[in-house]
């Protein structure tokens, strides 16, 4: 697998469309069978999904943006546990870094964005096998330090490979195994794109024969495969015991 980070000019809110930024920043051609990883922050900036920090507090903004959030008494380090777009994420994904005095929100309808960009880029580069991932970073799983990239939305490839019914090296059948292909690509791309002042919010992932491309938007059933209901999640004892409160988008 090869991952090439793409440097862009410094982008501020509402300066250009995401399509224009991709057109000016990407190389003149890409390989058939590539996946484009695009930072959710750069999409949000192009959508003007920002709020002036002088007009509200982050706590109030989190309550407005989240589907569900935990009360202040339940949180640590100034971060709220929240659920948004079926994702457990600190502070509803709201970011203050590289934001020029704004709070940067998650993009509006990231799945629609991923679908639209897949179609746009496939036509722009005249390729059929092309995937798009909208990425963000979040805390590592419990009891691990640091951040890791996650997939907010995808299009153009199968994000989950179901291994149920196949056999391991010793002939034992898998009963619940599934490979998070999209999540793995997002995590790998995020390492190359960086977390600081790299100014590389795009990555081109190529040489990925293990990815099953499909030149269309994912179906509802395929999107469902990327999520699991919180009550049957491995971390259900912790998730379900939190004192969730309904947010503005819940």
N, C-alpha and C positions, 0 to 999 in steps of 0.2 A: 504494500500500500504506500502510495506517495501523497503527501499533503503539502501544498504550496500556499503559503499565506500571501494575501494580496494587499498591498499598501494603498490607501486612499488619501485624498487630501483631507484636511481637517474639516469636519462637517459639523455645522450647527443646525439647530432646529429650523425646519421649514425652508432650507436653502435649495433643495432639489428633490426630485423624486428618486425612489430607490432604483427604478429602471435606468434613469440617467446616470446615477452613480455607478451602477454595475457596468454600463456601457463604456464609460470613460476610464474605469479602473481595471477591468479584466483584460487579459491578453487577447490578441486578435483571433485566436482559435483555441478550442479545448478538445480533448480527446472524447470520442464516443465512449459512453460508459463512465462518465464522471459524475460526482456529486458536489454540488455547491453548498458550502456551509456559510450562512449569513447571520451575523450577530443581530439579536433582537433589538439591541439598543440603536443600531444604525437604521433599522427599519422604523423604529419608533420616532427617531429624530426626523426622518424623511416624512413621516405622517404628522409631524408637529404634536406628538403625544408627550408634551411637557407641561409642567406647572411651575410657575415662578415660586421659588422657595419663600419669598417674602409674603405670600398671600395665604399660606396655610402651614400647618405642621405635618410632619411625615406621618404621625400617628393618625391624624384625622384623614389624611389621604389614603392610608392603608385601609381604614374602615370603609371608605367610599369605594375603593377599587376591588377589594377582596370579595370572593363569594362567601368565605367564612374566615373569621379571625379569632385569636385568643385574647382575653383581657390583659391589661397591662401587668397585673399581678402574676401572670403566668409566664411572662417573657423575661429574657435575659439579654444583656449587652445591647439594649435599645432596639432589639429586633422582635417583631411579632411572628408567631407561627401563623401562616395563612394557607388557605386553599383557593386556587384560582385556575380556571381551565383544567380542573381535575388533577392539579399538581400541587403537592405540598412544597411550599416555597417561602422563604423568609420575606416578610414585608411586601407581599403581593408583587414581588419582582421589581419594586420601585428602586431606582438606582440614583446615587448622587455623584458618582465618580465620572470624570470626563463629561460633565453635564453643563458647564458654563453658567452656574448659578440656578439651575433648574432641578426639579425632580423629573426623572425620565421614567415614564410608565411602560408597561408592556405594550407591544403593538396591538392595534385594533384588529381583531379577527386574524390571528396569525395563520390559521389554516387556509383562509382565502388568499392571504398574501403568498404562501408557499405554492399554492395551485397556480396563481397568476404568474409568479416568477418562473415556475417550471415551463409554462407555455411560452412566455416571453423569451427566455434564454434558449430553449430548444429551437425556436424560430430564428433567433439572432445568430446562433452558431451553426444552424442547419444540421442539428443532430437529433436522433430519435431517442437514444438512451441517455437520459440526463435526469438527475435527481436534485432536489433542493431540500435543505434542512434549515429551519430557523432555530438558532441556538441561544441559550443563555447559560449562565453559570450559577451554581448553588452550592450549599455546603455539602461536603462529603457525607456518606452514610454515617449513622451514629457512631461515635467513639473514634472517628478518623479526622485528622487535621486537614484543613485546606478547602479549596473549592474544586468543582468538577463541572464540565460542560454537560448540558442536558438538551434534549430535543423538545422544542415547543410545538413544532409542526413539521410535516414532511410531505413530499409529493414526488412521484415518478419512480418509486421503488418500494419493495416490500420492507417495511421497517421492523417486522418481527418474523423470525424463522421458527416455525413450530416443529419441535423435535419429537413430540409425542408419537409413540409407535415405532420410532427408529431404534436401533440397537447401539449400545456402547461397544467398546473394544472387546468385551468379553461376552457379548451376546445378550446382555441384560437390556430389556426394553425401557426406554424413558417413559415416564408416566405424566410428568408435569413440566418438563423442561421446554424452555423457549429461549432463543437467542435474540437479545435486543440489538439488532443490527443498526438501526437508526440511532439508538442511544449510544452505542459504542463509537459510531462515526462522529457523533456530536462531541463526545468526550475527547476523542483523539484530535479533532479539529481545533477544539478549544485550547488545547495545550500549545498548538502551533500559533494560533491567533493571539494568545496571550491575555493577561488580565490587567495590565497596567497602561503604559503610555506608548505601546507598540504602534498604534494607528494602523492595525491590520485586521479590520472587522470582517474580512471575507477569506475563505480558504477554498481551494480547489482540490478535491480528493479524487485520485485516479488510481489505476492498476488495482481494481477491487473486484476480482472475478467471483467472489463470494456473495456479491450483491445481485439480487434479482430485480432487474429494471422492468418497469411497466409504463409505457408512454401515455399516461393518463393520470387523472387525479385519483387518490385513494378512495375506495368506497367507504360507506359508513361502517360496514362490518370490519374492514381492514383498519380503520382508525380505532375502533373499539379494542382491537387486539393489543394496542400499545398501552392500555390502561387496565387497572384492576380496581374493583370496588374496595373502598377503605375497610369495610367490615370483614373482608376475607384476605386482606393484605397480611404479609408476614408481620408487619408492625401494628396490626390491628389493636392489640392490647394497649398500646400507647396512643395511637391515633384516636381511637374511640373513647378513651378516658379523658381527653382534653376538653375543657369547658368552651366549646366552640360557640361563637356568636355570629349571627347572620350579618354579612356585610352588604354594601350597597348593590353589589351585583349577584348576591346569593338568591 
